[in-house]
């Protein structure tokens, strides 16, 4: 069984992801679990476990979405699939995922809108993440990626970046170490972005930032770095689940991939061990992609200042994980 499965390929039983157990299970209309209301409409394969609820813990985070008959439903379905991956990872990292309250003053919400109807700007504002569903169209997304000279652009990548903005005040806002590594976040954001888009790409950012956009403002540097951390953690967890090991050629940093998401959702050892595992794995994955004529799977360089920022993200996420309740109870407690 795989994370995205809705049915067993052997016996045909209906399957779903139980967020409390962080595992796949058989789905039936029982008191302890039933299918998400969006199962038929968009293929959501998560289980609803709270009495009286109709939407799963991922779908309930969506505040605005297309009508059932809207052609954008297909793109919404793809976006929700990416969001389920995001939420499951946030759970494993012990980060709070609270649905926005009725008065709209706290918590997280997603507005998934189609630019086919009106202009949509992807971004984050006070806990609300807005995403243009056109990003789910491969041709549109690739055209935008090329026009912006980005090495990587996916729906999941957007979600990981925007959720980084949501966690900044929770994890790093009042931390002097953030200012030391990322800079002064009180610098006017609008002016900084205008300056960023008005400059030619002189490549000066490559020595200190993971992307050109990260150099625009400390908030964007944090969000880009946070997204990179989620990329790295998730690929390492997947590699561990598949027993992947990289043993060559001639890589002095090579170490076996030993992260086990079932028992060690956050690596509490020094972040250097994550780096020494990640680098050879990413080299190998890039080479495999190239052998199929694709771009690098991980098209980023990680100079020492970026590694230091990633180490900081690891430290604040780990500290938050140590304070968090167990995955099996968090969904109820956050309500």
C-alpha positions as CSV (number, residue, x, y, z in Angstrom):
1,X,0.0,0.0,0.0
2,X,1.2,3.5,-0.9
3,X,0.3,6.9,0.6
4,X,-1.9,7.8,-2.4
5,X,-3.8,4.5,-2.7
6,X,-7.6,4.5,-2.4
7,X,-8.0,0.8,-3.0
8,X,-5.9,-2.4,-2.4
9,X,-4.6,-3.6,-5.7
10,X,-4.8,-7.2,-4.4
11,X,-8.2,-7.6,-2.8
12,X,-10.0,-4.4,-3.9
13,X,-10.6,-3.2,-0.3
14,X,-11.2,0.5,0.1
15,X,-8.1,2.1,1.7
16,X,-7.5,5.4,3.5
17,X,-4.9,7.3,5.4
18,X,-5.6,7.5,9.2
19,X,-4.0,10.7,10.4
20,X,-4.1,9.7,14.0
21,X,-2.3,6.5,13.4
22,X,-0.1,8.0,10.6
23,X,-0.8,4.8,8.6
24,X,-3.0,3.3,5.9
25,X,-6.0,1.3,6.9
26,X,-9.1,-0.2,5.5
27,X,-12.0,2.3,5.2
28,X,-15.6,1.5,6.0
29,X,-18.6,3.3,7.6
30,X,-17.7,2.5,11.2
31,X,-17.9,4.6,14.4
32,X,-14.1,4.9,14.5
33,X,-13.6,6.0,10.9
34,X,-15.3,6.7,7.6
35,X,-14.3,8.1,4.2
36,X,-13.8,11.8,3.7
37,X,-16.7,13.5,2.0
38,X,-14.4,14.5,-0.9
39,X,-13.4,10.9,-1.7
40,X,-15.7,10.7,-4.7
41,X,-15.3,14.2,-5.9
42,X,-11.5,14.7,-5.9
43,X,-10.2,11.2,-4.8
44,X,-9.3,12.2,-1.2
45,X,-8.2,9.0,0.5
46,X,-8.0,10.2,4.0
47,X,-10.2,8.9,6.9
48,X,-12.5,11.0,9.1
49,X,-12.3,9.9,12.7
50,X,-14.1,12.7,14.6
51,X,-17.7,12.2,15.3
52,X,-19.9,14.6,13.4
53,X,-17.2,15.6,10.9
54,X,-17.5,15.0,7.2
55,X,-14.2,16.2,5.9
56,X,-10.8,14.8,6.8
57,X,-8.0,16.8,8.6
58,X,-6.5,18.0,5.4
59,X,-9.7,18.9,3.4
60,X,-11.1,20.8,6.4
61,X,-8.2,23.3,6.1
62,X,-9.5,24.4,2.7
63,X,-11.7,27.5,3.1
64,X,-12.4,28.3,-0.5
65,X,-12.4,25.9,-3.4
66,X,-14.1,25.5,-6.9
67,X,-17.8,24.5,-7.2
68,X,-18.4,20.8,-7.8
69,X,-19.2,21.5,-11.5
70,X,-16.3,23.9,-12.1
71,X,-13.7,22.7,-14.7
72,X,-11.1,23.7,-12.1
73,X,-12.0,20.7,-10.0
74,X,-9.3,18.6,-11.7
75,X,-6.7,21.1,-10.7
76,X,-8.2,21.3,-7.2
77,X,-7.9,17.6,-6.9
78,X,-4.2,17.7,-7.8
79,X,-3.6,20.5,-5.3
80,X,-5.4,18.7,-2.5
81,X,-3.2,15.6,-3.2
82,X,-0.1,17.8,-2.7
83,X,-1.6,19.3,0.5
84,X,-2.2,15.9,2.0
85,X,1.5,15.2,1.5
86,X,2.3,18.5,3.2
87,X,0.0,18.0,6.2
88,X,1.2,14.4,6.8
89,X,4.8,15.7,6.8
90,X,4.0,18.6,9.2
91,X,2.4,16.1,11.5
92,X,5.5,13.9,11.5
93,X,7.6,17.0,12.3
94,X,5.4,17.9,15.3
95,X,4.4,21.2,13.8
96,X,0.9,22.6,14.8
97,X,-1.7,22.3,12.1
98,X,-4.8,24.0,13.4
99,X,-7.9,24.8,11.2
100,X,-8.8,28.4,11.2
101,X,-11.4,29.3,13.9
102,X,-14.8,30.6,13.1
103,X,-13.9,34.2,13.9
104,X,-10.9,33.9,11.5
105,X,-8.4,35.2,14.1
106,X,-6.2,32.2,14.4
107,X,-5.1,29.0,12.6
108,X,-4.5,27.9,9.1
109,X,-6.7,28.0,6.0
110,X,-6.2,27.5,2.2
111,X,-8.0,29.5,-0.5
112,X,-7.7,27.5,-3.7
113,X,-8.8,29.7,-6.5
114,X,-8.8,29.6,-10.3
115,X,-7.3,32.4,-12.3
116,X,-9.7,31.4,-15.1
117,X,-12.3,33.4,-13.3
118,X,-10.2,36.4,-12.0
119,X,-6.7,37.3,-11.1
120,X,-5.1,35.2,-8.4
121,X,-1.9,35.9,-6.5
122,X,-0.3,33.0,-4.8
123,X,0.8,33.9,-1.3
124,X,0.3,33.9,2.5
125,X,-1.4,36.5,4.7
126,X,-2.1,36.0,8.4
127,X,-2.6,32.3,8.2
128,X,-4.4,32.1,4.9
129,X,-2.5,30.5,2.0
130,X,-3.9,31.4,-1.4
131,X,-2.9,29.3,-4.4
132,X,-3.7,29.7,-8.1
133,X,-5.1,26.4,-9.3
134,X,-3.5,27.1,-12.7
135,X,-0.3,25.9,-11.0
136,X,-1.7,22.4,-11.4
137,X,-1.5,22.7,-15.2
138,X,1.8,21.5,-16.4
139,X,2.1,23.7,-19.4
140,X,1.2,26.9,-17.4
141,X,3.5,26.1,-14.6
142,X,6.4,25.3,-16.9
143,X,5.9,28.5,-18.8
144,X,6.0,30.5,-15.6
145,X,9.0,28.6,-14.3
146,X,10.9,29.4,-17.5
147,X,9.9,33.1,-17.6
148,X,11.0,33.5,-14.0
149,X,14.2,31.5,-14.6
150,X,13.4,29.2,-11.7
151,X,15.1,25.8,-11.4
152,X,12.1,24.1,-9.8
153,X,8.4,24.8,-9.6
154,X,5.7,22.4,-8.4
155,X,2.4,22.6,-6.5
156,X,4.0,20.9,-3.5
157,X,6.9,23.3,-3.7
158,X,4.5,26.3,-3.5
159,X,2.7,24.8,-0.5
160,X,6.0,24.2,1.3
161,X,7.2,27.7,0.7
162,X,3.9,29.4,1.7
163,X,3.6,27.3,4.9
164,X,7.0,28.5,5.8
165,X,5.6,32.0,6.0
166,X,2.9,30.7,8.3
167,X,5.4,29.1,10.7
168,X,7.8,32.1,10.8
169,X,6.0,33.9,13.7
170,X,5.5,30.6,15.4
171,X,9.1,29.4,15.2
172,X,11.5,32.3,14.6
173,X,10.0,35.8,14.8
174,X,11.5,36.9,18.1
175,X,14.7,34.9,17.9
176,X,17.9,37.0,17.7
177,X,19.6,34.1,15.8
178,X,17.1,34.6,13.0
179,X,18.2,38.2,12.5
180,X,21.9,37.1,12.6
181,X,21.4,34.5,9.9
182,X,18.5,35.9,7.7
183,X,18.7,39.6,8.3
184,X,16.3,42.3,9.6
185,X,12.7,41.3,8.8
186,X,11.4,44.8,9.6
187,X,12.8,46.1,6.3
188,X,9.9,47.3,4.2
189,X,8.6,44.2,2.3
190,X,7.0,45.9,-0.7
191,X,10.1,48.1,-1.3
192,X,12.4,45.1,-1.1
193,X,10.3,43.1,-3.6
194,X,10.2,46.1,-6.0
195,X,13.9,46.4,-5.8
196,X,14.3,42.6,-6.3
197,X,12.2,42.5,-9.4
198,X,13.9,45.7,-10.7
199,X,17.4,44.2,-10.5
200,X,19.1,42.1,-13.1
201,X,20.3,38.7,-11.9
202,X,23.9,39.4,-11.0
203,X,24.3,36.0,-9.4
204,X,25.7,37.5,-6.2
205,X,23.0,35.7,-4.2
206,X,24.5,32.2,-5.0
207,X,27.1,32.4,-2.2
208,X,24.6,33.1,0.6
209,X,21.1,32.1,-0.5
210,X,19.4,29.0,-1.8
211,X,17.6,30.9,-4.6
212,X,17.5,34.3,-6.2
213,X,14.0,34.9,-4.7
214,X,15.4,34.2,-1.2
215,X,17.7,37.2,-1.5
216,X,14.6,39.5,-1.9
217,X,13.8,39.8,1.8
218,X,14.5,37.9,5.1
219,X,10.9,36.6,5.0
220,X,11.4,35.1,1.6
221,X,14.8,33.7,2.6
222,X,13.2,32.0,5.6
223,X,10.3,30.6,3.5
224,X,12.7,29.3,0.7
225,X,15.0,27.8,3.3
226,X,12.0,26.2,5.2
227,X,10.7,24.7,1.9
228,X,14.2,23.3,1.3
229,X,14.2,21.7,4.7
230,X,10.9,20.0,4.0
231,X,12.1,18.8,0.6
232,X,15.2,17.3,2.1
233,X,13.4,15.7,5.1
234,X,10.7,14.1,2.9
235,X,13.1,12.7,0.3
236,X,15.3,11.2,3.0
237,X,12.2,9.6,4.7
238,X,11.1,8.1,1.4
239,X,14.6,6.9,0.7
240,X,14.7,5.3,4.2
241,X,11.3,3.6,3.6
242,X,12.7,2.1,0.4
243,X,16.0,1.1,2.0
244,X,18.0,3.3,-0.4
245,X,21.8,3.5,0.2
246,X,24.3,5.4,-1.8
247,X,27.8,3.8,-1.7
248,X,29.6,5.4,-4.6
249,X,31.3,6.4,-6.7
250,X,34.1,7.8,-4.5
251,X,31.9,9.9,-2.2
252,X,33.7,10.6,1.0
253,X,30.5,12.1,2.5
254,X,28.6,8.9,1.8
255,X,26.5,7.5,4.6
256,X,23.6,5.1,4.6
257,X,20.1,6.6,4.6
258,X,19.0,5.6,8.1
259,X,16.1,8.0,8.8
260,X,13.0,6.1,9.9
261,X,9.8,8.2,9.7
262,X,7.9,5.7,11.7
263,X,10.1,5.9,14.8
264,X,12.2,9.1,14.4
265,X,10.0,11.8,12.8
266,X,12.7,14.4,13.5
267,X,16.4,13.5,13.5
268,X,17.5,14.8,16.9
269,X,21.2,14.3,16.2
270,X,23.4,17.0,14.8
271,X,22.2,18.4,11.5
272,X,25.5,17.5,10.0
273,X,24.5,13.8,9.8
274,X,21.5,14.9,7.7
275,X,23.8,16.8,5.3
276,X,26.2,13.9,4.9
277,X,23.3,11.7,4.0
278,X,21.6,14.1,1.8
279,X,24.5,15.3,-0.5
280,X,25.4,11.9,-2.0
281,X,21.8,10.9,-2.3
282,X,20.9,14.1,-4.1
283,X,23.9,13.6,-6.4
284,X,22.7,10.2,-7.3
285,X,19.1,11.2,-7.8
286,X,20.2,14.1,-10.1
287,X,22.3,11.6,-12.2
288,X,19.3,9.2,-12.5
289,X,17.1,12.0,-13.6
290,X,19.6,13.1,-16.2
291,X,19.8,9.6,-17.5
292,X,16.1,9.9,-18.4
293,X,16.5,13.3,-20.0
294,X,15.0,15.2,-17.1
295,X,16.2,18.2,-15.2
296,X,18.0,17.6,-11.9
297,X,15.6,16.3,-9.2
298,X,17.3,18.7,-6.7
299,X,18.6,21.6,-8.7
300,X,20.0,23.6,-5.8
301,X,23.5,24.4,-4.4
302,X,23.9,24.5,-0.6
303,X,26.8,26.8,0.2
304,X,27.9,27.0,3.9
305,X,25.6,30.0,4.7
306,X,22.6,28.1,3.4
307,X,23.6,25.0,5.4
308,X,23.8,27.2,8.5
309,X,20.3,28.5,7.8
310,X,19.0,25.0,7.2
311,X,20.6,23.9,10.5
312,X,18.7,26.8,12.2
313,X,15.4,25.6,10.7
314,X,16.2,22.1,11.9
315,X,16.9,23.4,15.4
316,X,13.7,25.4,15.8
317,X,11.6,22.6,14.3
318,X,13.2,20.0,16.6
319,X,12.6,22.2,19.6
320,X,8.9,22.6,18.6
321,X,8.6,18.8,18.0
322,X,9.9,18.2,21.6
323,X,7.0,20.3,22.9
324,X,4.3,18.8,20.7
325,X,1.7,16.2,21.7
326,X,1.8,12.8,20.0
327,X,0.5,12.6,16.4
328,X,-2.4,10.4,17.5
329,X,-4.0,13.1,19.7
330,X,-2.9,16.3,18.0
331,X,-5.8,16.6,15.6
332,X,-8.3,16.5,18.5
333,X,-6.3,18.8,20.8
334,X,-5.8,21.4,18.1
335,X,-9.6,21.7,17.8
